Amino acid sequence: MTGERGKVFVDEVRAIWCRELECSDITPEQDFFALGGHSVIMARIQRAYIDEMGYEIPMDEMYRYPTIASISAYMESLP
C-alpha cells in the first residue's frame, strides 16, 4: 500500500471492522476469522464497504483477503 490513499483505505476498513467485530484494537495484519469473524459479520462489512466507502467487494474477494491490510490493498488496486 502506498501513500496517503492507502492509509485512508486502511483507516476506513479498520473502523468498519472494529465496529462490526466489536473490538477496538485490531491491527492491519490480524485475520478476520481469527478475530471471531463469520459469514454474517462479513455480510455486514460488505454492506458497509458499499454504503460508507462506495466499493462493492464480492464475497469471494473478502475471503481471499482476510486482513485489513490485504483487503485495503485490493480496494486500492480497483479503478
PDB file of N, CA, C and O in Angstrom:
ATOM      1  N   MET A   1       0.838  -1.160   0.000  1.00  0.00           N
ATOM      2  CA  MET A   1       0.000   0.000   0.000  1.00  0.00           C
ATOM      3  C   MET A   1       0.890   1.232   0.000  1.00  0.00           C
ATOM      4  O   MET A   1       1.891   1.297   0.714  1.00  0.00           O
ATOM      5  N   THR A   2       0.513   2.191  -0.801  1.00  0.00           N
ATOM      6  CA  THR A   2       1.385   3.339  -0.949  1.00  0.00           C
ATOM      7  C   THR A   2       0.656   4.629  -0.640  1.00  0.00           C
ATOM      8  O   THR A   2      -0.512   4.806  -0.988  1.00  0.00           O
ATOM      9  N   GLY A   3       1.370   5.527   0.023  1.00  0.00           N
ATOM     10  CA  GLY A   3       0.908   6.887   0.172  1.00  0.00           C
ATOM     11  C   GLY A   3      -0.332   7.084   1.017  1.00  0.00           C
ATOM     12  O   GLY A   3      -0.823   6.175   1.686  1.00  0.00           O
ATOM     13  N   GLU A   4      -0.817   8.318   0.953  1.00  0.00           N
ATOM     14  CA  GLU A   4      -1.961   8.753   1.755  1.00  0.00           C
ATOM     15  C   GLU A   4      -3.233   7.985   1.398  1.00  0.00           C
ATOM     16  O   GLU A   4      -4.022   7.658   2.285  1.00  0.00           O
ATOM     17  N   ARG A   5      -3.441   7.694   0.122  1.00  0.00           N
ATOM     18  CA  ARG A   5      -4.646   6.959  -0.298  1.00  0.00           C
ATOM     19  C   ARG A   5      -4.709   5.591   0.383  1.00  0.00           C
ATOM     20  O   ARG A   5      -5.767   5.167   0.848  1.00  0.00           O
ATOM     21  N   GLY A   6      -3.570   4.910   0.434  1.00  0.00           N
ATOM     22  CA  GLY A   6      -3.522   3.605   1.093  1.00  0.00           C
ATOM     23  C   GLY A   6      -3.835   3.690   2.568  1.00  0.00           C
ATOM     24  O   GLY A   6      -4.514   2.817   3.108  1.00  0.00           O
ATOM     25  N   LYS A   7      -3.351   4.730   3.232  1.00  0.00           N
ATOM     26  CA  LYS A   7      -3.631   4.928   4.658  1.00  0.00           C
ATOM     27  C   LYS A   7      -5.123   5.180   4.878  1.00  0.00           C
ATOM     28  O   LYS A   7      -5.698   4.696   5.854  1.00  0.00           O
ATOM     29  N   VAL A   8      -5.741   5.924   3.986  1.00  0.00           N
ATOM     30  CA  VAL A   8      -7.176   6.184   4.099  1.00  0.00           C
ATOM     31  C   VAL A   8      -7.957   4.879   4.010  1.00  0.00           C
ATOM     32  O   VAL A   8      -8.886   4.662   4.788  1.00  0.00           O
ATOM     33  N   PHE A   9      -7.595   4.010   3.072  1.00  0.00           N
ATOM     34  CA  PHE A   9      -8.262   2.710   2.958  1.00  0.00           C
ATOM     35  C   PHE A   9      -8.108   1.924   4.255  1.00  0.00           C
ATOM     36  O   PHE A   9      -9.090   1.402   4.783  1.00  0.00           O
ATOM     37  N   VAL A  10      -6.902   1.836   4.764  1.00  0.00           N
ATOM     38  CA  VAL A  10      -6.654   1.076   5.993  1.00  0.00           C
ATOM     39  C   VAL A  10      -7.472   1.656   7.138  1.00  0.00           C
ATOM     40  O   VAL A  10      -8.105   0.907   7.882  1.00  0.00           O
ATOM     41  N   ASP A  11      -7.471   2.954   7.289  1.00  0.00           N
ATOM     42  CA  ASP A  11      -8.201   3.589   8.391  1.00  0.00           C
ATOM     43  C   ASP A  11      -9.707   3.352   8.285  1.00  0.00           C
ATOM     44  O   ASP A  11     -10.358   3.054   9.287  1.00  0.00           O
ATOM     45  N   GLU A  12     -10.258   3.482   7.092  1.00  0.00           N
ATOM     46  CA  GLU A  12     -11.698   3.280   6.910  1.00  0.00           C
ATOM     47  C   GLU A  12     -12.089   1.819   7.112  1.00  0.00           C
ATOM     48  O   GLU A  12     -13.078   1.525   7.783  1.00  0.00           O
ATOM     49  N   VAL A  13     -11.319   0.912   6.534  1.00  0.00           N
ATOM     50  CA  VAL A  13     -11.608  -0.515   6.694  1.00  0.00           C
ATOM     51  C   VAL A  13     -11.475  -0.909   8.160  1.00  0.00           C
ATOM     52  O   VAL A  13     -12.309  -1.651   8.680  1.00  0.00           O
ATOM     53  N   ARG A  14     -10.446  -0.425   8.821  1.00  0.00           N
ATOM     54  CA  ARG A  14     -10.245  -0.736  10.246  1.00  0.00           C
ATOM     55  C   ARG A  14     -11.428  -0.252  11.076  1.00  0.00           C
ATOM     56  O   ARG A  14     -11.885  -0.972  11.963  1.00  0.00           O
ATOM     57  N   ALA A  15     -11.926   0.932  10.815  1.00  0.00           N
ATOM     58  CA  ALA A  15     -13.070   1.463  11.568  1.00  0.00           C
ATOM     59  C   ALA A  15     -14.300   0.564  11.390  1.00  0.00           C
ATOM     60  O   ALA A  15     -15.025   0.300  12.349  1.00  0.00           O
ATOM     61  N   ILE A  16     -14.524   0.104  10.176  1.00  0.00           N
ATOM     62  CA  ILE A  16     -15.661  -0.783   9.904  1.00  0.00           C
ATOM     63  C   ILE A  16     -15.481  -2.114  10.641  1.00  0.00           C
ATOM     64  O   ILE A  16     -16.405  -2.602  11.293  1.00  0.00           O
ATOM     65  N   TRP A  17     -14.288  -2.691  10.530  1.00  0.00           N
ATOM     66  CA  TRP A  17     -14.039  -3.972  11.203  1.00  0.00           C
ATOM     67  C   TRP A  17     -14.196  -3.833  12.710  1.00  0.00           C
ATOM     68  O   TRP A  17     -14.826  -4.678  13.346  1.00  0.00           O
ATOM     69  N   CYS A  18     -13.632  -2.777  13.289  1.00  0.00           N
ATOM     70  CA  CYS A  18     -13.722  -2.586  14.745  1.00  0.00           C
ATOM     71  C   CYS A  18     -15.177  -2.507  15.184  1.00  0.00           C
ATOM     72  O   CYS A  18     -15.561  -3.108  16.188  1.00  0.00           O
ATOM     73  N   ARG A  19     -15.972  -1.777  14.444  1.00  0.00           N
ATOM     74  CA  ARG A  19     -17.393  -1.646  14.779  1.00  0.00           C
ATOM     75  C   ARG A  19     -18.113  -2.989  14.649  1.00  0.00           C
ATOM     76  O   ARG A  19     -18.814  -3.406  15.571  1.00  0.00           O
ATOM     77  N   GLU A  20     -17.947  -3.662  13.522  1.00  0.00           N
ATOM     78  CA  GLU A  20     -18.700  -4.892  13.264  1.00  0.00           C
ATOM     79  C   GLU A  20     -18.211  -6.081  14.087  1.00  0.00           C
ATOM     80  O   GLU A  20     -18.998  -6.964  14.427  1.00  0.00           O
ATOM     81  N   LEU A  21     -16.925  -6.109  14.406  1.00  0.00           N
ATOM     82  CA  LEU A  21     -16.383  -7.193  15.236  1.00  0.00           C
ATOM     83  C   LEU A  21     -16.417  -6.840  16.720  1.00  0.00           C
ATOM     84  O   LEU A  21     -16.046  -7.653  17.566  1.00  0.00           O
ATOM     85  N   GLU A  22     -16.867  -5.616  17.032  1.00  0.00           N
ATOM     86  CA  GLU A  22     -16.953  -5.133  18.405  1.00  0.00           C
ATOM     87  C   GLU A  22     -15.622  -5.302  19.139  1.00  0.00           C
ATOM     88  O   GLU A  22     -15.552  -5.851  20.238  1.00  0.00           O
ATOM     89  N   CYS A  23     -14.581  -4.811  18.489  1.00  0.00           N
ATOM     90  CA  CYS A  23     -13.223  -4.904  19.021  1.00  0.00           C
ATOM     91  C   CYS A  23     -12.482  -3.625  18.636  1.00  0.00           C
ATOM     92  O   CYS A  23     -12.426  -3.270  17.459  1.00  0.00           O
ATOM     93  N   SER A  24     -11.924  -2.943  19.608  1.00  0.00           N
ATOM     94  CA  SER A  24     -11.317  -1.643  19.314  1.00  0.00           C
ATOM     95  C   SER A  24      -9.829  -1.708  18.980  1.00  0.00           C
ATOM     96  O   SER A  24      -9.236  -0.692  18.616  1.00  0.00           O
ATOM     97  N   ASP A  25      -9.229  -2.869  19.096  1.00  0.00           N
ATOM     98  CA  ASP A  25      -7.777  -2.951  18.935  1.00  0.00           C
ATOM     99  C   ASP A  25      -7.400  -3.993  17.879  1.00  0.00           C
ATOM    100  O   ASP A  25      -6.835  -5.037  18.203  1.00  0.00           O
ATOM    101  N   ILE A  26      -7.715  -3.704  16.623  1.00  0.00           N
ATOM    102  CA  ILE A  26      -7.408  -4.623  15.533  1.00  0.00           C
ATOM    103  C   ILE A  26      -6.260  -4.043  14.717  1.00  0.00           C
ATOM    104  O   ILE A  26      -6.305  -2.886  14.299  1.00  0.00           O
ATOM    105  N   THR A  27      -5.236  -4.851  14.496  1.00  0.00           N
ATOM    106  CA  THR A  27      -4.109  -4.408  13.678  1.00  0.00           C
ATOM    107  C   THR A  27      -4.361  -4.797  12.219  1.00  0.00           C
ATOM    108  O   THR A  27      -5.151  -5.702  11.950  1.00  0.00           O
ATOM    109  N   PRO A  28      -3.701  -4.127  11.281  1.00  0.00           N
ATOM    110  CA  PRO A  28      -3.924  -4.424   9.864  1.00  0.00           C
ATOM    111  C   PRO A  28      -3.592  -5.847   9.440  1.00  0.00           C
ATOM    112  O   PRO A  28      -4.078  -6.305   8.406  1.00  0.00           O
ATOM    113  N   GLU A  29      -2.782  -6.553  10.207  1.00  0.00           N
ATOM    114  CA  GLU A  29      -2.368  -7.902   9.824  1.00  0.00           C
ATOM    115  C   GLU A  29      -3.170  -9.012  10.490  1.00  0.00           C
ATOM    116  O   GLU A  29      -2.939 -10.185  10.198  1.00  0.00           O
ATOM    117  N   GLN A  30      -4.096  -8.682  11.366  1.00  0.00           N
ATOM    118  CA  GLN A  30      -4.878  -9.718  12.027  1.00  0.00           C
ATOM    119  C   GLN A  30      -5.913 -10.312  11.075  1.00  0.00           C
ATOM    120  O   GLN A  30      -6.503  -9.605  10.259  1.00  0.00           O
ATOM    121  N   ASP A  31      -6.117 -11.598  11.192  1.00  0.00           N
ATOM    122  CA  ASP A  31      -7.031 -12.335  10.322  1.00  0.00           C
ATOM    123  C   ASP A  31      -8.474 -12.189  10.812  1.00  0.00           C
ATOM    124  O   ASP A  31      -8.760 -12.357  11.997  1.00  0.00           O
ATOM    125  N   PHE A  32      -9.364 -11.878   9.891  1.00  0.00           N
ATOM    126  CA  PHE A  32     -10.785 -11.705  10.174  1.00  0.00           C
ATOM    127  C   PHE A  32     -11.360 -12.907  10.926  1.00  0.00           C
ATOM    128  O   PHE A  32     -12.085 -12.732  11.905  1.00  0.00           O
ATOM    129  N   PHE A  33     -11.051 -14.103  10.486  1.00  0.00           N
ATOM    130  CA  PHE A  33     -11.616 -15.303  11.088  1.00  0.00           C
ATOM    131  C   PHE A  33     -11.011 -15.593  12.456  1.00  0.00           C
ATOM    132  O   PHE A  33     -11.704 -16.089  13.344  1.00  0.00           O
ATOM    133  N   ALA A  34      -9.730 -15.290  12.638  1.00  0.00           N
ATOM    134  CA  ALA A  34      -9.086 -15.462  13.942  1.00  0.00           C
ATOM    135  C   ALA A  34      -9.665 -14.488  14.970  1.00  0.00           C
ATOM    136  O   ALA A  34      -9.606 -14.739  16.174  1.00  0.00           O
ATOM    137  N   LEU A  35     -10.222 -13.381  14.487  1.00  0.00           N
ATOM    138  CA  LEU A  35     -10.848 -12.390  15.372  1.00  0.00           C
ATOM    139  C   LEU A  35     -12.293 -12.754  15.720  1.00  0.00           C
ATOM    140  O   LEU A  35     -12.975 -12.004  16.418  1.00  0.00           O
ATOM    141  N   GLY A  36     -12.751 -13.891  15.237  1.00  0.00           N
ATOM    142  CA  GLY A  36     -14.117 -14.332  15.511  1.00  0.00           C
ATOM    143  C   GLY A  36     -15.097 -13.991  14.410  1.00  0.00           C
ATOM    144  O   GLY A  36     -16.307 -14.137  14.583  1.00  0.00           O
ATOM    145  N   GLY A  37     -14.581 -13.536  13.275  1.00  0.00           N
ATOM    146  CA  GLY A  37     -15.448 -13.193  12.159  1.00  0.00           C
ATOM    147  C   GLY A  37     -16.111 -14.415  11.557  1.00  0.00           C
ATOM    148  O   GLY A  37     -15.552 -15.512  11.570  1.00  0.00           O
ATOM    149  N   HIS A  38     -17.317 -14.215  11.025  1.00  0.00           N
ATOM    150  CA  HIS A  38     -18.055 -15.282  10.355  1.00  0.00           C
ATOM    151  C   HIS A  38     -18.884 -14.652   9.235  1.00  0.00           C
ATOM    152  O   HIS A  38     -18.831 -13.442   9.015  1.00  0.00           O
ATOM    153  N   SER A  39     -19.638 -15.476   8.541  1.00  0.00           N
ATOM    154  CA  SER A  39     -20.312 -15.023   7.324  1.00  0.00           C
ATOM    155  C   SER A  39     -21.313 -13.891   7.560  1.00  0.00           C
ATOM    156  O   SER A  39     -21.453 -13.012   6.709  1.00  0.00           O
ATOM    157  N   VAL A  40     -22.002 -13.893   8.684  1.00  0.00           N
ATOM    158  CA  VAL A  40     -22.982 -12.833   8.949  1.00  0.00           C
ATOM    159  C   VAL A  40     -22.271 -11.495   9.149  1.00  0.00           C
ATOM    160  O   VAL A  40     -22.705 -10.470   8.622  1.00  0.00           O
ATOM    161  N   ILE A  41     -21.194 -11.510   9.903  1.00  0.00           N
ATOM    162  CA  ILE A  41     -20.419 -10.276  10.103  1.00  0.00           C
ATOM    163  C   ILE A  41     -19.799  -9.839   8.778  1.00  0.00           C
ATOM    164  O   ILE A  41     -19.763  -8.650   8.464  1.00  0.00           O
ATOM    165  N   MET A  42     -19.317 -10.801   8.011  1.00  0.00           N
ATOM    166  CA  MET A  42     -18.729 -10.461   6.716  1.00  0.00           C
ATOM    167  C   MET A  42     -19.757  -9.777   5.813  1.00  0.00           C
ATOM    168  O   MET A  42     -19.422  -8.826   5.107  1.00  0.00           O
ATOM    169  N   ALA A  43     -20.984 -10.246   5.832  1.00  0.00           N
ATOM    170  CA  ALA A  43     -22.034  -9.629   5.019  1.00  0.00           C
ATOM    171  C   ALA A  43     -22.305  -8.195   5.478  1.00  0.00           C
ATOM    172  O   ALA A  43     -22.555  -7.316   4.653  1.00  0.00           O
ATOM    173  N   ARG A  44     -22.258  -7.957   6.783  1.00  0.00           N
ATOM    174  CA  ARG A  44     -22.445  -6.585   7.296  1.00  0.00           C
ATOM    175  C   ARG A  44     -21.280  -5.696   6.875  1.00  0.00           C
ATOM    176  O   ARG A  44     -21.482  -4.534   6.522  1.00  0.00           O
ATOM    177  N   ILE A  45     -20.070  -6.231   6.910  1.00  0.00           N
ATOM    178  CA  ILE A  45     -18.902  -5.472   6.472  1.00  0.00           C
ATOM    179  C   ILE A  45     -19.000  -5.184   4.982  1.00  0.00           C
ATOM    180  O   ILE A  45     -18.705  -4.073   4.542  1.00  0.00           O
ATOM    181  N   GLN A  46     -19.410  -6.173   4.211  1.00  0.00           N
ATOM    182  CA  GLN A  46     -19.578  -5.973   2.770  1.00  0.00           C
ATOM    183  C   GLN A  46     -20.560  -4.822   2.501  1.00  0.00           C
ATOM    184  O   GLN A  46     -20.310  -3.988   1.631  1.00  0.00           O
ATOM    185  N   ARG A  47     -21.661  -4.774   3.236  1.00  0.00           N
ATOM    186  CA  ARG A  47     -22.657  -3.704   3.085  1.00  0.00           C
ATOM    187  C   ARG A  47     -22.040  -2.351   3.470  1.00  0.00           C
ATOM    188  O   ARG A  47     -22.296  -1.338   2.820  1.00  0.00           O
ATOM    189  N   ALA A  48     -21.227  -2.346   4.530  1.00  0.00           N
ATOM    190  CA  ALA A  48     -20.578  -1.104   4.968  1.00  0.00           C
ATOM    191  C   ALA A  48     -19.589  -0.604   3.923  1.00  0.00           C
ATOM    192  O   ALA A  48     -19.466   0.604   3.719  1.00  0.00           O
ATOM    193  N   TYR A  49     -18.883  -1.518   3.257  1.00  0.00           N
ATOM    194  CA  TYR A  49     -17.976  -1.098   2.184  1.00  0.00           C
ATOM    195  C   TYR A  49     -18.754  -0.357   1.095  1.00  0.00           C
ATOM    196  O   TYR A  49     -18.280   0.643   0.554  1.00  0.00           O
ATOM    197  N   ILE A  50     -19.939  -0.850   0.782  1.00  0.00           N
ATOM    198  CA  ILE A  50     -20.768  -0.206  -0.240  1.00  0.00           C
ATOM    199  C   ILE A  50     -21.283   1.133   0.269  1.00  0.00           C
ATOM    200  O   ILE A  50     -21.107   2.159  -0.388  1.00  0.00           O
ATOM    201  N   ASP A  51     -21.914   1.125   1.429  1.00  0.00           N
ATOM    202  CA  ASP A  51     -22.571   2.324   1.959  1.00  0.00           C
ATOM    203  C   ASP A  51     -21.604   3.425   2.358  1.00  0.00           C
ATOM    204  O   ASP A  51     -21.867   4.604   2.124  1.00  0.00           O
ATOM    205  N   GLU A  52     -20.482   3.041   2.961  1.00  0.00           N
ATOM    206  CA  GLU A  52     -19.574   4.032   3.537  1.00  0.00           C
ATOM    207  C   GLU A  52     -18.382   4.378   2.652  1.00  0.00           C
ATOM    208  O   GLU A  52     -17.839   5.479   2.738  1.00  0.00           O
ATOM    209  N   MET A  53     -17.973   3.432   1.800  1.00  0.00           N
ATOM    210  CA  MET A  53     -16.775   3.655   1.005  1.00  0.00           C
ATOM    211  C   MET A  53     -17.053   3.680  -0.490  1.00  0.00           C
ATOM    212  O   MET A  53     -16.222   4.140  -1.274  1.00  0.00           O
ATOM    213  N   GLY A  54     -18.220   3.185  -0.886  1.00  0.00           N
ATOM    214  CA  GLY A  54     -18.572   3.164  -2.297  1.00  0.00           C
ATOM    215  C   GLY A  54     -17.939   2.035  -3.085  1.00  0.00           C
ATOM    216  O   GLY A  54     -17.817   2.122  -4.307  1.00  0.00           O
ATOM    217  N   TYR A  55     -17.531   0.968  -2.396  1.00  0.00           N
ATOM    218  CA  TYR A  55     -16.903  -0.179  -3.053  1.00  0.00           C
ATOM    219  C   TYR A  55     -17.752  -1.422  -2.858  1.00  0.00           C
ATOM    220  O   TYR A  55     -18.064  -1.803  -1.729  1.00  0.00           O
ATOM    221  N   GLU A  56     -18.123  -2.051  -3.967  1.00  0.00           N
ATOM    222  CA  GLU A  56     -18.846  -3.316  -3.908  1.00  0.00           C
ATOM    223  C   GLU A  56     -17.828  -4.438  -4.062  1.00  0.00           C
ATOM    224  O   GLU A  56     -17.364  -4.729  -5.165  1.00  0.00           O
ATOM    225  N   ILE A  57     -17.493  -5.055  -2.950  1.00  0.00           N
ATOM    226  CA  ILE A  57     -16.466  -6.100  -2.917  1.00  0.00           C
ATOM    227  C   ILE A  57     -17.158  -7.458  -2.898  1.00  0.00           C
ATOM    228  O   ILE A  57     -17.923  -7.744  -1.978  1.00  0.00           O
ATOM    229  N   PRO A  58     -16.901  -8.302  -3.904  1.00  0.00           N
ATOM    230  CA  PRO A  58     -17.510  -9.634  -3.917  1.00  0.00           C
ATOM    231  C   PRO A  58     -17.072 -10.452  -2.697  1.00  0.00           C
ATOM    232  O   PRO A  58     -15.947 -10.322  -2.216  1.00  0.00           O
ATOM    233  N   MET A  59     -17.977 -11.284  -2.215  1.00  0.00           N
ATOM    234  CA  MET A  59     -17.699 -12.093  -1.027  1.00  0.00           C
ATOM    235  C   MET A  59     -16.465 -12.966  -1.217  1.00  0.00           C
ATOM    236  O   MET A  59     -15.686 -13.133  -0.278  1.00  0.00           O
ATOM    237  N   ASP A  60     -16.266 -13.529  -2.412  1.00  0.00           N
ATOM    238  CA  ASP A  60     -15.093 -14.382  -2.607  1.00  0.00           C
ATOM    239  C   ASP A  60     -13.798 -13.602  -2.439  1.00  0.00           C
ATOM    240  O   ASP A  60     -12.802 -14.162  -1.980  1.00  0.00           O
ATOM    241  N   GLU A  61     -13.788 -12.324  -2.800  1.00  0.00           N
ATOM    242  CA  GLU A  61     -12.589 -11.495  -2.606  1.00  0.00           C
ATOM    243  C   GLU A  61     -12.377 -11.201  -1.123  1.00  0.00           C
ATOM    244  O   GLU A  61     -11.239 -11.083  -0.667  1.00  0.00           O
ATOM    245  N   MET A  62     -13.457 -11.085  -0.381  1.00  0.00           N
ATOM    246  CA  MET A  62     -13.322 -10.852   1.059  1.00  0.00           C
ATOM    247  C   MET A  62     -12.717 -12.075   1.738  1.00  0.00           C
ATOM    248  O   MET A  62     -11.944 -11.936   2.686  1.00  0.00           O
ATOM    249  N   TYR A  63     -13.060 -13.272   1.264  1.00  0.00           N
ATOM    250  CA  TYR A  63     -12.431 -14.489   1.796  1.00  0.00           C
ATOM    251  C   TYR A  63     -10.965 -14.565   1.369  1.00  0.00           C
ATOM    252  O   TYR A  63     -10.118 -15.016   2.140  1.00  0.00           O
ATOM    253  N   ARG A  64     -10.667 -14.131   0.160  1.00  0.00           N
ATOM    254  CA  ARG A  64      -9.303 -14.185  -0.365  1.00  0.00           C
ATOM    255  C   ARG A  64      -8.380 -13.214   0.376  1.00  0.00           C
ATOM    256  O   ARG A  64      -7.187 -13.480   0.523  1.00  0.00           O
ATOM    257  N   TYR A  65      -8.922 -12.106   0.836  1.00  0.00           N
ATOM    258  CA  TYR A  65      -8.133 -11.064   1.507  1.00  0.00           C
ATOM    259  C   TYR A  65      -8.678 -10.851   2.919  1.00  0.00           C
ATOM    260  O   TYR A  65      -9.434  -9.907   3.151  1.00  0.00           O
ATOM    261  N   PRO A  66      -8.297 -11.729   3.878  1.00  0.00           N
ATOM    262  CA  PRO A  66      -8.929 -11.723   5.195  1.00  0.00           C
ATOM    263  C   PRO A  66      -8.290 -10.808   6.243  1.00  0.00           C
ATOM    264  O   PRO A  66      -8.576 -10.937   7.434  1.00  0.00           O
ATOM    265  N   THR A  67      -7.432  -9.891   5.810  1.00  0.00           N
ATOM    266  CA  THR A  67      -6.865  -8.931   6.764  1.00  0.00           C
ATOM    267  C   THR A  67      -7.186  -7.520   6.290  1.00  0.00           C
ATOM    268  O   THR A  67      -7.495  -7.298   5.120  1.00  0.00           O
ATOM    269  N   ILE A  68      -7.109  -6.591   7.202  1.00  0.00           N
ATOM    270  CA  ILE A  68      -7.335  -5.189   6.846  1.00  0.00           C
ATOM    271  C   ILE A  68      -6.325  -4.759   5.790  1.00  0.00           C
ATOM    272  O   ILE A  68      -6.680  -4.094   4.816  1.00  0.00           O
ATOM    273  N   ALA A  69      -5.075  -5.137   5.985  1.00  0.00           N
ATOM    274  CA  ALA A  69      -4.027  -4.753   5.032  1.00  0.00           C
ATOM    275  C   ALA A  69      -4.287  -5.326   3.648  1.00  0.00           C
ATOM    276  O   ALA A  69      -4.148  -4.618   2.651  1.00  0.00           O
ATOM    277  N   SER A  70      -4.664  -6.600   3.574  1.00  0.00           N
ATOM    278  CA  SER A  70      -4.835  -7.222   2.260  1.00  0.00           C
ATOM    279  C   SER A  70      -6.086  -6.728   1.537  1.00  0.00           C
ATOM    280  O   SER A  70      -6.036  -6.486   0.331  1.00  0.00           O
ATOM    281  N   ILE A  71      -7.209  -6.571   2.246  1.00  0.00           N
ATOM    282  CA  ILE A  71      -8.409  -6.094   1.571  1.00  0.00           C
ATOM    283  C   ILE A  71      -8.254  -4.620   1.199  1.00  0.00           C
ATOM    284  O   ILE A  71      -8.786  -4.185   0.178  1.00  0.00           O
ATOM    285  N   SER A  72      -7.542  -3.854   2.006  1.00  0.00           N
ATOM    286  CA  SER A  72      -7.287  -2.446   1.686  1.00  0.00           C
ATOM    287  C   SER A  72      -6.438  -2.314   0.429  1.00  0.00           C
ATOM    288  O   SER A  72      -6.699  -1.456  -0.416  1.00  0.00           O
ATOM    289  N   ALA A  73      -5.413  -3.172   0.305  1.00  0.00           N
ATOM    290  CA  ALA A  73      -4.563  -3.160  -0.888  1.00  0.00           C
ATOM    291  C   ALA A  73      -5.387  -3.545  -2.117  1.00  0.00           C
ATOM    292  O   ALA A  73      -5.229  -2.954  -3.186  1.00  0.00           O
ATOM    293  N   TYR A  74      -6.256  -4.527  -1.962  1.00  0.00           N
ATOM    294  CA  TYR A  74      -7.132  -4.933  -3.059  1.00  0.00           C
ATOM    295  C   TYR A  74      -8.031  -3.756  -3.477  1.00  0.00           C
ATOM    296  O   TYR A  74      -8.150  -3.453  -4.665  1.00  0.00           O
ATOM    297  N   MET A  75      -8.645  -3.115  -2.517  1.00  0.00           N
ATOM    298  CA  MET A  75      -9.531  -1.981  -2.812  1.00  0.00           C
ATOM    299  C   MET A  75      -8.759  -0.842  -3.491  1.00  0.00           C
ATOM    300  O   MET A  75      -9.262  -0.207  -4.418  1.00  0.00           O
ATOM    301  N   GLU A  76      -7.557  -0.600  -3.025  1.00  0.00           N
ATOM    302  CA  GLU A  76      -6.726   0.461  -3.607  1.00  0.00           C
ATOM    303  C   GLU A  76      -6.395   0.155  -5.068  1.00  0.00           C
ATOM    304  O   GLU A  76      -6.211   1.074  -5.866  1.00  0.00           O
ATOM    305  N   SER A  77      -6.319  -1.121  -5.419  1.00  0.00           N
ATOM    306  CA  SER A  77      -5.958  -1.501  -6.787  1.00  0.00           C
ATOM    307  C   SER A  77      -7.130  -1.379  -7.769  1.00  0.00           C
ATOM    308  O   SER A  77      -6.933  -1.427  -8.983  1.00  0.00           O
ATOM    309  N   LEU A  78      -8.332  -1.223  -7.244  1.00  0.00           N
ATOM    310  CA  LEU A  78      -9.512  -1.116  -8.106  1.00  0.00           C
ATOM    311  C   LEU A  78      -9.576   0.259  -8.765  1.00  0.00           C
ATOM    312  O   LEU A  78      -9.110   1.248  -8.199  1.00  0.00           O
ATOM    313  N   PRO A  79     -10.155   0.316  -9.961  1.00  0.00           N
ATOM    314  CA  PRO A  79     -10.261   1.617 -10.634  1.00  0.00           C
ATOM    315  C   PRO A  79     -11.261   2.546  -9.935  1.00  0.00           C
ATOM    316  O   PRO A  79     -11.465   3.676 -10.377  1.00  0.00           O
TER     317      PRO A  79
END
